[in-house]
Amino acid sequence: MGLFNIPEIEYFHEVKDNTYRRGVPGDAVMGNTLSDGVWEKTKQWVNAVQENTNVFTISFKKVWHKPGWDSGRVTQIKPYTWSRIFKPEDAKKGIYFTIGVDASRQSLLIKIHYQEQAREQELLTPAQRQLCERLIKSADGAFLYCREIPLQEVEEYSLEQLTDETIAFMHRHESTYDLIIALVWPTLPLNNEIRRQPTPIKFEPGPGPRSVVTAENEYTRSERTIQPSLVHLQISLSLYDLLVSKYGSQNVRREWPTANNTIVDMVRRENEELIFYEIKTYPLLKYCIREAVGQLIEYSCWPTGQLAKKLIIVTALPADAETNAYMKNMRLALNLPIYYQQFDLSRNVLLEEPDDNTE
């Protein structure tokens, strides 16, 4: 037997956004029906999830109406029963998982969400909300990381099954949640020559062939999330626009094909030499650097490749002193012209690479 039933969700759909007047008998029945029905069952769902996770904490208030007027005597019915789920250290960052009943869609939803509207306790700046929208929603406004149980299936899910489904979803998307938090709330400041004789370069500037997101925005391998293509594309397009504005469109190319059948994310021409940029969007900086280093060396040093003046790793994550020291060690010990730069998505700015004399 399912935790929720179809009639109570259909009723919720019928009365959502209705005006509620305190003291009116019919409205009192409506409020009690919602409180004892979809709201009470959402509370049971929330409590069961909390009992089965030691990573996340939950915020849930059984308040089925919006803030009212006329000293609170008149209000409106909320169209959802959301509970927020987040890591304790992220309590005031405005990004979370939500679970509950969506009255408009007549379904149960588990998703990554964010504080969309400014409230008395505004957790996100307008720029951060805009960035969240780009990271969490598709172009048509649909949520990218969402599990929906439609009306005709709700009675198939017991409390135990809903709990298992929720825990599995959170586990599957935890690294994506962490990445979004890191992109929206960068907290660490960025403190942060092998050469051949210049040879003629076949360089065709331009934005490159791929400038749209594929339907598959993420996939998994070895139980960790692989780079979301939406974030990778966002950094790529923004970085391209930034470099074009600074160096001219004739000197910048996205997705530059090399002679050894590989593609460099971004290439900038400086006089008769090239600078390679490799973009990574893994949730951990160490993963980003580990993979990018090998690719950049292959692009530049393979016998059929084109030796670059500089190799630059770009992610949206801030570097710490250890990262900067690692990059410096590769430059000094290996004579490799490799650097790390953070792309700040909230401002569309590529932060300056650290100077060897100031690291």
C-alpha positions in Angstrom: 0.0 0.0 0.0 1.3 3.4 -0.9 2.0 6.2 1.6 0.1 8.7 -0.6 -3.1 8.1 -2.4 -4.5 9.6 -5.6 -7.7 11.2 -4.2 -5.7 13.3 -1.6 -3.3 14.6 -4.2 -6.1 15.4 -6.6 -7.8 17.3 -3.8 -4.6 19.2 -3.1 -4.5 20.1 -6.8 -8.0 21.4 -6.6 -7.5 23.7 -3.6 -3.9 24.9 -4.2 -3.7 28.7 -4.1 -7.2 28.9 -2.7 -7.9 31.7 -0.2 -8.1 30.5 3.4 -10.1 32.5 6.0 -9.6 31.8 9.6 -12.9 31.0 11.3 -14.8 30.0 8.2 -16.0 26.4 8.7 -15.5 25.3 5.1 -12.0 26.7 5.1 -11.2 25.0 8.4 -12.2 21.6 6.9 -9.9 22.4 3.9 -7.0 23.2 6.2 -7.4 20.2 8.4 -7.7 17.9 5.4 -4.4 19.1 4.0 -2.7 19.1 7.4 -3.7 15.5 8.2 -3.2 14.3 4.6 -0.4 15.3 2.2 1.4 17.4 4.8 1.4 14.8 7.5 2.5 12.1 5.1 5.3 14.4 3.8 6.4 14.7 7.4 6.6 10.9 7.7 8.6 10.7 4.5 11.0 13.4 5.8 11.5 11.7 9.1 12.2 8.4 7.5 14.8 9.9 5.3 16.4 11.7 8.2 16.7 8.4 10.1 18.5 6.8 7.2 21.2 9.4 6.5 24.0 10.7 8.6 25.4 13.0 5.9 22.4 15.3 5.4 20.1 17.3 7.7 16.5 18.2 7.1 14.4 21.3 7.4 10.6 20.8 7.4 7.8 23.0 8.7 4.3 21.7 8.5 2.9 25.0 7.4 0.4 24.5 4.6 -0.4 28.2 3.9 1.5 31.2 2.7 2.2 34.3 4.8 -1.2 36.0 5.2 -2.7 39.4 5.5 -5.4 41.0 7.6 -3.3 40.1 10.7 -2.9 36.6 9.4 -6.6 35.9 9.2 -6.6 35.5 5.5 -4.0 33.6 3.5 -3.5 31.2 0.6 -2.9 27.5 0.3 0.6 26.5 -0.7 0.9 24.5 -3.9 3.6 22.2 -2.5 4.8 20.4 0.6 8.6 20.8 0.2 11.1 19.7 2.7 14.7 20.9 2.3 17.6 18.5 2.7 21.2 19.7 2.9 24.6 19.2 4.5 24.9 20.9 7.8 27.7 23.2 6.6 25.5 24.3 3.7 22.5 25.4 5.9 22.7 29.0 4.8 23.7 28.6 1.2 20.3 28.4 -0.4 20.9 25.2 -2.4 19.4 21.9 -1.3 17.6 18.7 -2.2 13.8 19.0 -1.9 11.2 16.2 -1.5 7.4 16.5 -1.3 4.1 16.8 -3.2 3.8 19.2 -6.1 0.1 20.0 -6.3 0.4 21.7 -9.8 2.0 18.6 -11.3 0.1 16.2 -9.1 3.2 14.2 -8.5 5.9 13.4 -5.9 9.2 15.1 -6.6 12.8 14.5 -5.4 15.2 17.1 -6.9 18.1 19.5 -6.5 16.6 23.0 -5.9 17.6 26.4 -4.7 16.0 29.5 -3.1 14.3 30.9 -6.3 12.7 34.0 -4.7 14.1 36.7 -2.4 12.6 36.3 1.1 13.1 38.0 4.5 16.0 35.7 5.0 17.6 36.1 1.6 20.3 33.4 1.2 21.4 34.0 -2.4 22.3 37.3 -4.2 20.5 38.0 -7.5 23.7 36.9 -9.3 23.9 33.7 -7.4 20.2 32.9 -8.1 20.9 33.5 -11.8 23.8 31.2 -11.7 21.8 28.5 -9.9 19.1 28.7 -12.5 21.7 28.1 -15.2 23.2 25.1 -13.3 20.0 23.5 -12.0 17.4 24.2 -14.7 17.3 23.5 -18.4 16.6 26.3 -21.0 12.8 25.5 -20.8 12.8 25.8 -17.0 12.7 22.0 -16.2 14.9 20.8 -13.3 17.9 18.9 -14.5 18.4 16.7 -11.5 14.9 15.5 -10.6 13.0 12.2 -9.9 9.3 12.5 -10.5 6.7 10.0 -9.5 3.5 10.8 -11.4 0.0 10.6 -10.0 -0.8 7.2 -11.5 2.2 5.6 -9.8 2.1 7.3 -6.3 0.1 4.4 -4.7 2.8 1.9 -5.7 5.3 3.5 -3.3 5.3 2.6 0.4 7.0 4.8 2.9 10.0 2.4 2.8 10.2 2.5 -1.0 10.0 6.3 -1.0 12.7 6.5 1.5 15.0 4.1 -0.4 14.3 6.1 -3.6 15.2 9.4 -1.9 18.4 8.1 -0.4 19.5 6.5 -3.7 18.8 9.8 -5.5 20.8 11.8 -3.0 23.7 9.4 -3.2 23.6 9.5 -7.0 23.6 13.3 -7.1 25.7 14.2 -4.0 28.8 15.1 -6.1 26.6 17.2 -8.4 25.2 19.0 -5.3 28.7 19.6 -4.0 29.9 20.9 -7.3 27.0 23.4 -7.5 27.7 24.6 -4.0 31.4 25.1 -4.9 30.5 27.0 -8.1 27.9 29.3 -6.4 29.9 29.8 -3.2 33.6 29.8 -4.0 35.3 30.2 -0.6 39.0 30.0 -1.1 40.8 32.9 -2.7 43.0 32.1 -5.6 46.5 32.9 -4.5 46.8 31.5 -6.9 60.0 26.1 -20.7 59.9 23.6 -23.0 60.1 25.5 -26.3 60.6 24.7 -29.9 61.4 27.4 -32.5 58.1 29.0 -33.6 56.7 27.2 -36.7 53.9 28.3 -38.9 50.6 27.4 -37.3 47.4 26.4 -39.1 45.0 28.3 -36.8 41.3 28.9 -37.7 39.7 31.1 -35.1 36.0 30.7 -34.0 33.6 29.3 -31.5 34.0 25.7 -32.6 31.4 23.2 -33.8 29.6 22.3 -30.6 27.7 25.1 -28.8 24.7 23.3 -27.5 24.2 20.9 -24.6 23.4 17.3 -25.3 20.3 15.7 -23.8 22.5 13.7 -21.4 23.9 16.2 -18.9 25.7 13.8 -16.7 26.6 10.1 -16.2 28.4 8.1 -13.6 31.5 6.0 -13.5 33.1 4.3 -10.4 30.3 5.8 -8.3 31.4 9.4 -8.8 29.8 11.9 -11.0 31.5 12.7 -14.3 31.6 16.3 -15.6 28.2 17.7 -16.2 28.2 18.9 -19.8 26.0 21.8 -19.0 28.6 23.3 -16.6 31.5 22.5 -19.0 29.7 24.2 -21.9 28.8 27.2 -19.8 32.5 27.7 -18.8 33.6 27.1 -22.4 31.3 29.6 -24.0 31.9 32.2 -21.2 35.6 31.8 -21.4 35.5 32.1 -25.2 33.6 35.4 -25.0 36.0 36.7 -22.4 39.1 35.8 -24.4 37.6 37.3 -27.6 36.8 40.5 -25.9 40.4 40.8 -24.6 42.5 39.3 -27.5 40.2 39.5 -30.5 38.2 36.8 -32.3 41.0 36.2 -34.8 43.2 34.9 -31.9 40.8 32.5 -30.1 39.3 29.1 -31.0 37.0 26.8 -29.1 37.5 23.0 -29.6 40.6 23.2 -31.7 41.4 19.9 -33.5 45.0 18.8 -33.2 47.1 16.8 -35.7 46.9 13.7 -33.5 43.1 13.5 -33.5 42.4 15.2 -30.2 40.6 18.4 -29.4 41.8 21.2 -27.2 39.0 22.9 -25.3 40.3 26.4 -26.0 43.3 27.8 -27.8 44.6 31.3 -27.9 47.2 32.6 -30.4 49.8 34.9 -29.1 52.1 36.1 -31.9 53.2 32.9 -33.5 52.7 30.7 -30.5 49.7 29.0 -28.9 48.3 28.8 -25.4 46.1 25.8 -24.6 43.2 25.8 -22.1 41.7 22.6 -20.8 38.4 22.9 -18.9 37.4 20.4 -16.2 34.2 20.3 -14.1 34.7 17.4 -11.7 33.6 18.2 -8.1 37.1 17.7 -6.7 40.0 19.9 -7.9 42.5 17.0 -7.6 40.5 15.0 -10.2 40.4 18.0 -12.5 44.1 18.5 -12.4 45.0 14.9 -12.6 43.1 14.4 -15.9 43.9 17.8 -17.4 47.7 17.5 -16.9 47.9 14.3 -19.0 45.7 15.7 -21.8 47.6 19.0 -22.0 50.9 17.2 -22.2 49.6 15.0 -25.0 48.2 17.9 -26.9 51.5 19.7 -26.8 54.2 17.1 -26.7 53.0 14.3 -28.9 55.3 14.1 -31.9 52.4 15.1 -34.2 51.2 17.7 -31.9 51.8 21.5 -31.7 54.0 22.6 -28.8 52.3 25.2 -26.7 53.7 28.3 -25.1 51.5 27.7 -22.0 49.2 25.0 -20.7 46.4 26.2 -18.6 43.9 24.1 -16.5 40.6 25.9 -16.0 37.9 24.9 -13.5 35.3 26.8 -11.5 36.9 25.7 -8.2 39.2 27.9 -6.2 42.8 26.7 -5.7 44.5 26.4 -2.4 48.2 26.9 -1.5 48.9 23.2 -2.0 47.5 23.3 -5.5 49.5 26.3 -6.4 52.7 24.7 -5.0 52.0 21.6 -7.1 51.7 23.6 -10.3 54.9 25.5 -9.4 56.8 22.3 -8.8 55.8 21.0 -12.3 57.1 24.3 -13.8 60.4 24.2 -11.9 61.2 20.5 -11.7 59.8 19.4 -15.0 60.3 22.6 -16.9 56.6 22.3 -17.9 54.8 25.6 -18.7 51.6 24.6 -16.9 49.3 26.9 -14.8 46.0 26.8 -13.1 43.3 29.4 -13.3 39.8 29.6 -11.8 36.9 30.7 -13.9 34.4 32.5 -11.6 31.0 31.7 -13.1 29.2 34.2 -10.8 31.1 37.1 -12.4 32.3 35.5 -15.7 35.9 36.3 -14.8 39.1 34.3 -15.3 41.2 34.9 -12.2 44.9 35.7 -12.8 47.4 32.9 -12.6 49.8 33.2 -9.6 53.2 34.5 -10.2 56.1 32.2 -9.3 57.7 34.9 -7.2 54.6 35.4 -5.1 53.3 31.9 -4.5 
